[in-house]
């Protein structure tokens, strides 16, 4: 099995859907989460606060500096994520597609790096 990031993207300035649509999205995401858990692929998931809540930390001349706001200003931002443990790429792709349908947002699929085995 391999770990994959399913990154949910939002669009800056996008208005939230009406409450009945939001309620259905929450129900659909919960059902999707249940299916991933039942398949043994659940590792972690969560939604993120909007970019205005972001802080960036950098090392500059031996000291740490912090700044408010995202690292890069962009109209698209990370709004949530799932980390799944999938038996193969096709399963990860299917979960990304299903997650996108459930949350009604684009979902980016990215595999984690494979760590070299120790001898």
C-alpha positions as CSV (number, residue, x, y, z in Angstrom):
1,X,0.0,0.0,0.0
2,X,1.1,3.6,-0.6
3,X,0.2,6.9,0.8
4,X,-1.4,9.6,-1.3
5,X,-2.4,13.2,-0.7
6,X,-5.9,14.1,-2.0
7,X,-5.7,17.9,-1.9
8,X,-8.9,19.8,-2.1
9,X,-8.7,23.2,-3.8
10,X,-10.9,26.3,-3.3
11,X,-11.1,29.5,-5.3
12,X,-10.5,32.8,-3.6
13,X,-13.7,34.9,-3.4
14,X,-16.0,32.0,-4.2
15,X,-19.2,32.3,-2.3
16,X,-20.3,29.4,-0.1
17,X,-23.2,27.4,-1.4
18,X,-26.7,27.7,0.0
19,X,-27.2,25.8,3.3
20,X,-29.2,22.9,1.7
21,X,-26.3,22.4,-0.8
22,X,-23.7,22.6,2.0
23,X,-25.7,20.1,4.1
24,X,-25.7,17.7,1.2
25,X,-21.9,18.2,0.7
26,X,-21.3,17.4,4.3
27,X,-23.4,14.3,4.1
28,X,-21.6,13.2,0.9
29,X,-18.1,13.8,2.3
30,X,-19.1,11.9,5.4
31,X,-20.3,8.9,3.3
32,X,-17.1,9.1,1.2
33,X,-15.0,9.1,4.4
34,X,-16.9,6.0,5.7
35,X,-16.2,4.2,2.4
36,X,-12.5,4.9,2.5
37,X,-12.4,3.8,6.2
38,X,-14.3,0.6,5.4
39,X,-11.8,-0.1,2.6
40,X,-8.9,0.3,5.1
41,X,-7.5,3.3,3.3
42,X,-8.1,6.0,5.9
43,X,-5.1,7.8,7.4
44,X,-6.3,11.4,8.0
45,X,-8.5,14.1,6.6
46,X,-9.4,17.7,7.5
47,X,-10.6,21.0,6.2
48,X,-8.4,24.1,6.4
49,X,-9.1,27.7,7.4
50,X,-9.0,30.2,4.5
51,X,-5.7,31.7,3.4
52,X,-6.2,34.8,5.5
53,X,-5.5,32.6,8.5
54,X,-2.1,31.6,7.1
55,X,1.4,32.4,8.6
56,X,4.6,31.7,6.8
57,X,7.9,31.0,8.7
58,X,11.3,31.5,7.0
59,X,14.9,31.3,8.1
60,X,16.7,34.5,7.1
61,X,20.3,35.1,8.2
62,X,20.1,32.6,11.1
63,X,16.8,33.9,12.5
64,X,13.2,32.9,12.0
65,X,10.8,35.5,10.5
66,X,7.1,35.1,10.3
67,X,4.7,36.8,8.0
68,X,0.9,36.8,7.7
69,X,-0.8,35.4,4.6
70,X,0.0,32.6,2.3
71,X,3.4,32.0,0.8
72,X,2.2,32.8,-2.7
73,X,-0.9,34.9,-3.5
74,X,-3.0,32.9,-5.9
75,X,-6.7,32.7,-6.8
76,X,-6.7,28.9,-5.9
77,X,-5.7,27.6,-2.5
78,X,-5.6,24.4,-0.5
79,X,-8.9,24.2,1.4
80,X,-8.7,20.6,2.7
81,X,-7.1,17.2,2.4
82,X,-7.3,13.5,2.7
83,X,-4.3,11.3,3.3
84,X,-5.1,7.8,2.2
85,X,-3.3,4.5,2.0
86,X,-4.3,2.9,-1.3
87,X,-3.3,-0.5,-2.5
88,X,-2.6,0.9,-6.0
89,X,-2.7,4.0,-8.1
90,X,-6.0,3.1,-9.7
91,X,-7.7,3.0,-6.3
92,X,-6.1,6.3,-5.3
93,X,-7.4,7.8,-8.6
94,X,-10.9,6.4,-8.0
95,X,-10.9,7.9,-4.4
96,X,-9.7,11.3,-5.7
97,X,-12.5,11.3,-8.3
98,X,-15.1,10.2,-5.7
99,X,-13.8,12.8,-3.2
100,X,-14.1,15.5,-5.8
101,X,-17.7,14.6,-6.4
102,X,-18.5,14.5,-2.7
103,X,-16.9,17.9,-1.9
104,X,-17.8,19.5,-5.2
105,X,-14.3,20.9,-5.6
106,X,-11.2,20.0,-7.6
107,X,-9.1,17.3,-5.9
108,X,-5.4,17.0,-6.7
109,X,-3.9,13.5,-6.3
110,X,-0.2,13.4,-5.3
111,X,1.8,10.3,-4.1
112,X,4.1,10.6,-1.2
113,X,7.7,9.9,-1.8
114,X,8.8,6.4,-1.2
115,X,11.3,6.1,1.5
116,X,14.4,4.0,0.7
117,X,14.4,0.8,2.7
118,X,17.1,0.3,5.3
119,X,19.6,-2.5,4.9
